[in-house]
Structures are given as structure tokens and as C-alpha cells.
Amino acid sequence: MFNEEEIQVLKKVGENIRLLRIERDLSQFDLASEAGIPKNQIGRIERAEINTTILTLHKIANALKVDTTLLLGINSLNNESL
């Protein structure tokens, strides 16, 4: 399905979303509702179970009030890039 490098990218994106969500004291349900996406999708993204679309990442970023690049790790939370 995914090679090791792709899995690491998915894990990093999921981790970034989870950290930002927790920092904002949001449940997965709250974030999904705010982003207008299915309730179970946030958990699946955070656990790197799915390769979501750019548009979904954009919706999540808007709900978290951050730039989409932050979710991708370009402006990573710990100053490291993917």
C-alpha cells in the first residue's frame, strides 16, 4: 500500500494535526464538525490510516486557524521539516 517514506509523511501530518487539536482543547469530533468532514476522519488521519486529500487538509487547517503548510511540516511545530 504505502512505502516506509510515505508512512512517515502520513504519521507526521497526523501528529501535527493531533498536537494542534489538543493545544486548542478540541476533540476529534469538534474538529471534524468545525472542518465539515466526517466524524471518524480526524482519527483516521491522526493515526495515519488514510491518505487524505489536500482539500481536506485545507479544511482542517482552516478549522485549526493555521496555514496548511504547518500540517504538512513545512513550518513544523518542532522546526523540523519532513
N, CA, C and O atoms as a GROMACS GRO file, in nm:
protein
  328
    1MET      N    1   0.082  -0.119   0.000
    1MET     CA    2   0.000   0.000   0.000
    1MET      C    3   0.087   0.126   0.000
    1MET      O    4   0.098   0.192  -0.103
    2PHE      N    5   0.150   0.160   0.115
    2PHE     CA    6   0.239   0.274   0.122
    2PHE      C    7   0.379   0.224   0.155
    2PHE      O    8   0.396   0.127   0.228
    3ASN      N    9   0.481   0.293   0.099
    3ASN     CA   10   0.617   0.257   0.137
    3ASN      C   11   0.652   0.328   0.269
    3ASN      O   12   0.575   0.410   0.318
    4GLU      N   13   0.767   0.296   0.324
    4GLU     CA   14   0.805   0.348   0.456
    4GLU      C   15   0.812   0.500   0.459
    4GLU      O   16   0.769   0.562   0.556
    5GLU      N   17   0.866   0.560   0.355
    5GLU     CA   18   0.875   0.706   0.350
    5GLU      C   19   0.736   0.769   0.350
    5GLU      O   20   0.713   0.869   0.418
    6GLU      N   21   0.644   0.712   0.273
    6GLU     CA   22   0.508   0.765   0.267
    6GLU      C   23   0.438   0.749   0.402
    6GLU      O   24   0.363   0.838   0.444
    7ILE      N   25   0.461   0.638   0.469
    7ILE     CA   26   0.403   0.616   0.601
    7ILE      C   27   0.453   0.722   0.699
    7ILE      O   28   0.375   0.772   0.780
    8GLN      N   29   0.581   0.755   0.692
    8GLN     CA   30   0.637   0.857   0.781
    8GLN      C   31   0.574   0.993   0.755
    8GLN      O   32   0.548   1.068   0.849
    9VAL      N   33   0.549   1.026   0.630
    9VAL     CA   34   0.484   1.153   0.597
    9VAL      C   35   0.343   1.156   0.656
    9VAL      O   36   0.303   1.254   0.719
   10LEU      N   37   0.268   1.047   0.636
   10LEU     CA   38   0.132   1.040   0.689
   10LEU      C   39   0.132   1.051   0.842
   10LEU      O   40   0.046   1.118   0.899
   11LYS      N   41   0.227   0.985   0.907
   11LYS     CA   42   0.237   0.990   1.052
   11LYS      C   43   0.268   1.132   1.100
   11LYS      O   44   0.211   1.178   1.199
   12LYS      N   45   0.358   1.202   1.031
   12LYS     CA   46   0.395   1.337   1.070
   12LYS      C   47   0.278   1.433   1.056
   12LYS      O   48   0.254   1.517   1.143
   13VAL      N   49   0.205   1.421   0.947
   13VAL     CA   50   0.087   1.506   0.927
   13VAL      C   51  -0.015   1.478   1.036
   13VAL      O   52  -0.070   1.571   1.095
   14GLY      N   53  -0.041   1.351   1.064
   14GLY     CA   54  -0.135   1.315   1.170
   14GLY      C   55  -0.093   1.366   1.306
   14GLY      O   56  -0.175   1.414   1.383
   15GLU      N   57   0.035   1.355   1.335
   15GLU     CA   58   0.089   1.404   1.462
   15GLU      C   59   0.072   1.555   1.473
   15GLU      O   60   0.035   1.606   1.579
   16ASN      N   61   0.101   1.626   1.365
   16ASN     CA   62   0.086   1.772   1.366
   16ASN      C   63  -0.059   1.812   1.392
   16ASN      O   64  -0.085   1.904   1.469
   17ILE      N   65  -0.153   1.743   1.327
   17ILE     CA   66  -0.294   1.772   1.348
   17ILE      C   67  -0.333   1.744   1.493
   17ILE      O   68  -0.399   1.825   1.557
   18ARG      N   69  -0.291   1.629   1.544
   18ARG     CA   70  -0.325   1.592   1.682
   18ARG      C   71  -0.271   1.694   1.782
   18ARG      O   72  -0.343   1.736   1.872
   19LEU      N   73  -0.144   1.735   1.766
   19LEU     CA   74  -0.084   1.832   1.858
   19LEU      C   75  -0.158   1.966   1.855
   19LEU      O   76  -0.184   2.026   1.959
   20LEU      N   77  -0.190   2.012   1.736
   20LEU     CA   78  -0.262   2.139   1.723
   20LEU      C   79  -0.403   2.128   1.780
   20LEU      O   80  -0.452   2.221   1.844
   21ARG      N   81  -0.469   2.015   1.756
   21ARG     CA   82  -0.605   1.993   1.807
   21ARG      C   83  -0.605   1.994   1.960
   21ARG      O   84  -0.689   2.059   2.022
   22ILE      N   85  -0.511   1.922   2.020
   22ILE     CA   86  -0.502   1.915   2.166
   22ILE      C   87  -0.466   2.052   2.224
   22ILE      O   88  -0.520   2.093   2.326
   23GLU      N   89  -0.374   2.120   2.158
   23GLU     CA   90  -0.334   2.254   2.203
   23GLU      C   91  -0.454   2.348   2.208
   23GLU      O   92  -0.458   2.439   2.291
   24ARG      N   93  -0.549   2.328   2.119
   24ARG     CA   94  -0.669   2.412   2.113
   24ARG      C   95  -0.786   2.353   2.192
   24ARG      O   96  -0.898   2.405   2.186
   25ASP      N   97  -0.759   2.246   2.265
   25ASP     CA   98  -0.859   2.181   2.350
   25ASP      C   99  -0.984   2.139   2.271
   25ASP      O  100  -1.097   2.159   2.315
   26LEU      N  101  -0.960   2.080   2.153
   26LEU     CA  102  -1.068   2.031   2.068
   26LEU      C  103  -1.069   1.879   2.067
   26LEU      O  104  -0.964   1.816   2.065
   27SER      N  105  -1.186   1.821   2.070
   27SER     CA  106  -1.198   1.676   2.049
   27SER      C  107  -1.190   1.649   1.900
   27SER      O  108  -1.202   1.740   1.818
   28GLN      N  109  -1.170   1.524   1.865
   28GLN     CA  110  -1.172   1.487   1.723
   28GLN      C  111  -1.307   1.522   1.662
   28GLN      O  112  -1.314   1.571   1.549
   29PHE      N  113  -1.414   1.497   1.736
   29PHE     CA  114  -1.549   1.528   1.690
   29PHE      C  115  -1.565   1.677   1.665
   29PHE      O  116  -1.619   1.718   1.562
   30ASP      N  117  -1.517   1.760   1.760
   30ASP     CA  118  -1.528   1.905   1.746
   30ASP      C  119  -1.453   1.954   1.622
   30ASP      O  120  -1.504   2.037   1.546
   31LEU      N  121  -1.332   1.903   1.602
   31LEU     CA  122  -1.253   1.945   1.486
   31LEU      C  123  -1.319   1.902   1.356
   31LEU      O  124  -1.326   1.980   1.261
   32ALA      N  125  -1.368   1.780   1.352
   32ALA     CA  126  -1.437   1.732   1.232
   32ALA      C  127  -1.559   1.818   1.201
   32ALA      O  128  -1.584   1.853   1.086
   33SER      N  129  -1.635   1.850   1.304
   33SER     CA  130  -1.754   1.934   1.286
   33SER      C  131  -1.717   2.072   1.234
   33SER      O  132  -1.779   2.124   1.141
   34GLU      N  133  -1.615   2.130   1.294
   34GLU     CA  134  -1.569   2.263   1.253
   34GLU      C  135  -1.517   2.262   1.109
   34GLU      O  136  -1.536   2.358   1.034
   35ALA      N  137  -1.451   2.153   1.071
   35ALA     CA  138  -1.393   2.143   0.936
   35ALA      C  139  -1.496   2.097   0.832
   35ALA      O  140  -1.473   2.109   0.712
   36GLY      N  141  -1.610   2.046   0.878
   36GLY     CA  142  -1.713   2.000   0.786
   36GLY      C  143  -1.676   1.868   0.718
   36GLY      O  144  -1.706   1.849   0.600
   37ILE      N  145  -1.611   1.780   0.792
   37ILE     CA  146  -1.573   1.649   0.736
   37ILE      C  147  -1.633   1.539   0.823
   37ILE      O  148  -1.675   1.566   0.936
   38PRO      N  149  -1.638   1.415   0.774
   38PRO     CA  150  -1.696   1.306   0.853
   38PRO      C  151  -1.630   1.291   0.989
   38PRO      O  152  -1.509   1.311   1.002
   39LYS      N  153  -1.709   1.255   1.089
   39LYS     CA  154  -1.664   1.248   1.228
   39LYS      C  155  -1.543   1.158   1.250
   39LYS      O  156  -1.453   1.191   1.328
   40ASN      N  157  -1.540   1.044   1.182
   40ASN     CA  158  -1.431   0.949   1.207
   40ASN      C  159  -1.304   0.981   1.130
   40ASN      O  160  -1.201   0.917   1.152
   41GLN      N  161  -1.309   1.076   1.041
   41GLN     CA  162  -1.194   1.103   0.954
   41GLN      C  163  -1.074   1.162   1.028
   41GLN      O  164  -0.960   1.130   0.995
   42ILE      N  165  -1.097   1.246   1.127
   42ILE     CA  166  -0.985   1.306   1.201
   42ILE      C  167  -0.902   1.197   1.267
   42ILE      O  168  -0.779   1.198   1.256
   43GLY      N  169  -0.965   1.104   1.333
   43GLY     CA  170  -0.892   0.995   1.398
   43GLY      C  171  -0.814   0.911   1.299
   43GLY      O  172  -0.701   0.872   1.326
   44ARG      N  173  -0.873   0.885   1.185
   44ARG     CA  174  -0.805   0.804   1.084
   44ARG      C  175  -0.684   0.879   1.026
   44ARG      O  176  -0.582   0.818   0.995
   45ILE      N  177  -0.695   1.009   1.012
   45ILE     CA  178  -0.582   1.090   0.964
   45ILE      C  179  -0.473   1.094   1.071
   45ILE      O  180  -0.355   1.075   1.041
   46GLU      N  181  -0.512   1.118   1.196
   46GLU     CA  182  -0.414   1.125   1.305
   46GLU      C  183  -0.339   0.993   1.323
   46GLU      O  184  -0.222   0.993   1.360
   47ARG      N  185  -0.406   0.882   1.297
   47ARG     CA  186  -0.342   0.750   1.310
   47ARG      C  187  -0.272   0.705   1.181
   47ARG      O  188  -0.223   0.593   1.174
   48ALA      N  189  -0.268   0.790   1.081
   48ALA     CA  190  -0.203   0.762   0.952
   48ALA      C  191  -0.265   0.641   0.883
   48ALA      O  192  -0.195   0.563   0.818
   49GLU      N  193  -0.396   0.625   0.897
   49GLU     CA  194  -0.465   0.514   0.834
   49GLU      C  195  -0.510   0.546   0.692
   49GLU      O  196  -0.534   0.455   0.612
   50ILE      N  197  -0.520   0.676   0.662
   50ILE     CA  198  -0.565   0.716   0.528
   50ILE      C  199  -0.476   0.825   0.473
   50ILE      O  200  -0.412   0.901   0.547
   51ASN      N  201  -0.472   0.831   0.344
   51ASN     CA  202  -0.403   0.938   0.271
   51ASN      C  203  -0.511   1.035   0.226
   51ASN      O  204  -0.573   1.017   0.122
   52THR      N  205  -0.533   1.138   0.306
   52THR     CA  206  -0.643   1.230   0.281
   52THR      C  207  -0.611   1.327   0.168
   52THR      O  208  -0.497   1.334   0.122
   53THR      N  209  -0.710   1.402   0.125
   53THR     CA  210  -0.690   1.496   0.015
   53THR      C  211  -0.634   1.628   0.066
   53THR      O  212  -0.641   1.660   0.184
   54ILE      N  213  -0.579   1.702  -0.026
   54ILE     CA  214  -0.529   1.837   0.004
   54ILE      C  215  -0.645   1.926   0.049
   54ILE      O  216  -0.629   2.008   0.140
   55LEU      N  217  -0.760   1.911  -0.013
   55LEU     CA  218  -0.876   1.992   0.026
   55LEU      C  219  -0.920   1.964   0.168
   55LEU      O  220  -0.959   2.055   0.241
   56THR      N  221  -0.914   1.839   0.210
   56THR     CA  222  -0.948   1.805   0.348
   56THR      C  223  -0.846   1.865   0.444
   56THR      O  224  -0.884   1.919   0.548
   57LEU      N  225  -0.718   1.856   0.409
   57LEU     CA  226  -0.614   1.920   0.493
   57LEU      C  227  -0.637   2.070   0.503
   57LEU      O  228  -0.617   2.129   0.608
   58HIS      N  229  -0.679   2.130   0.394
   58HIS     CA  230  -0.708   2.274   0.393
   58HIS      C  231  -0.824   2.306   0.488
   58HIS      O  232  -0.819   2.404   0.562
   59LYS      N  233  -0.928   2.223   0.485
   59LYS     CA  234  -1.042   2.243   0.576
   59LYS      C  235  -1.000   2.228   0.722
   59LYS      O  236  -1.042   2.306   0.808
   60ILE      N  237  -0.917   2.128   0.749
   60ILE     CA  238  -0.868   2.106   0.886
   60ILE      C  239  -0.783   2.224   0.930
   60ILE      O  240  -0.799   2.273   1.042
   61ALA      N  241  -0.694   2.270   0.844
   61ALA     CA  242  -0.609   2.384   0.877
   61ALA      C  243  -0.694   2.508   0.906
   61ALA      O  244  -0.667   2.581   1.002
   62ASN      N  245  -0.796   2.532   0.824
   62ASN     CA  246  -0.884   2.646   0.849
   62ASN      C  247  -0.955   2.633   0.983
   62ASN      O  248  -0.968   2.731   1.055
   63ALA      N  249  -1.000   2.513   1.016
   63ALA     CA  250  -1.068   2.491   1.144
   63ALA      C  251  -0.973   2.513   1.262
   63ALA      O  252  -1.014   2.560   1.368
   64LEU      N  253  -0.845   2.480   1.242
   64LEU     CA  254  -0.743   2.499   1.346
   64LEU      C  255  -0.685   2.641   1.344
   64LEU      O  256  -0.608   2.678   1.433
   65LYS      N  257  -0.722   2.718   1.242
   65LYS     CA  258  -0.675   2.856   1.225
   65LYS      C  259  -0.523   2.862   1.207
   65LYS      O  260  -0.454   2.944   1.267
   66VAL      N  261  -0.473   2.770   1.121
   66VAL     CA  262  -0.331   2.769   1.086
   66VAL      C  263  -0.319   2.756   0.935
   66VAL      O  264  -0.416   2.723   0.866
   67ASP      N  265  -0.201   2.782   0.883
   67ASP     CA  266  -0.173   2.762   0.742
   67ASP      C  267  -0.158   2.613   0.714
   67ASP      O  268  -0.105   2.539   0.796
   68THR      N  269  -0.205   2.570   0.600
   68THR     CA  270  -0.198   2.428   0.563
   68THR      C  271  -0.054   2.376   0.566
   68THR      O  272  -0.032   2.259   0.597
   69THR      N  273   0.042   2.460   0.535
   69THR     CA  274   0.182   2.416   0.534
   69THR      C  275   0.227   2.367   0.672
   69THR      O  276   0.315   2.282   0.681
   70LEU      N  277   0.168   2.421   0.778
   70LEU     CA  278   0.204   2.377   0.913
   70LEU      C  279   0.166   2.230   0.933
   70LEU      O  280   0.241   2.155   0.996
   71LEU      N  281   0.052   2.188   0.880
   71LEU     CA  282   0.010   2.049   0.891
   71LEU      C  283   0.106   1.957   0.816
   71LEU      O  284   0.131   1.844   0.858
   72LEU      N  285   0.159   2.006   0.706
   72LEU     CA  286   0.249   1.926   0.624
   72LEU      C  287   0.390   1.920   0.680
   72LEU      O  288   0.473   1.842   0.634
   73GLY      N  289   0.418   2.002   0.780
   73GLY     CA  290   0.551   2.001   0.841
   73GLY      C  291   0.649   2.095   0.775
   73GLY      O  292   0.768   2.091   0.805
   74ILE      N  293   0.601   2.180   0.685
   74ILE     CA  294   0.692   2.273   0.619
   74ILE      C  295   0.737   2.379   0.718
   74ILE      O  296   0.853   2.421   0.716
   75ASN      N  297   0.647   2.422   0.803
   75ASN     CA  298   0.678   2.512   0.916
   75ASN      C  299   0.649   2.433   1.042
   75ASN      O  300   0.566   2.472   1.124
   76SER      N  301   0.718   2.323   1.057
   76SER     CA  302   0.685   2.222   1.158
   76SER      C  303   0.679   2.279   1.299
   76SER      O  304   0.742   2.380   1.330
   77LEU      N  305   0.602   2.212   1.383
   77LEU     CA  306   0.585   2.254   1.522
   77LEU      C  307   0.716   2.247   1.600
   77LEU      O  308   0.733   2.320   1.698
   78ASN      N  309   0.807   2.160   1.557
   78ASN     CA  310   0.935   2.149   1.628
   78ASN      C  311   1.051   2.193   1.539
   78ASN      O  312   1.165   2.152   1.560
   79ASN      N  313   1.021   2.278   1.439
   79ASN     CA  314   1.120   2.335   1.348
   79ASN      C  315   1.197   2.232   1.266
   79ASN      O  316   1.309   2.259   1.222
   80GLU      N  317   1.139   2.118   1.246
   80GLU     CA  318   1.199   2.016   1.158
   80GLU      C  319   1.105   1.996   1.040
   80GLU      O  320   0.983   1.997   1.056
   81SER      N  321   1.160   1.979   0.923
   81SER     CA  322   1.076   1.951   0.807
   81SER      C  323   1.066   1.801   0.788
   81SER      O  324   1.143   1.723   0.844
   82LEU      N  325   0.967   1.763   0.706
   82LEU     CA  326   0.951   1.620   0.675
   82LEU      C  327   1.074   1.575   0.603
   82LEU      O  328   1.084   1.458   0.566
   0.00000   0.00000   0.00000
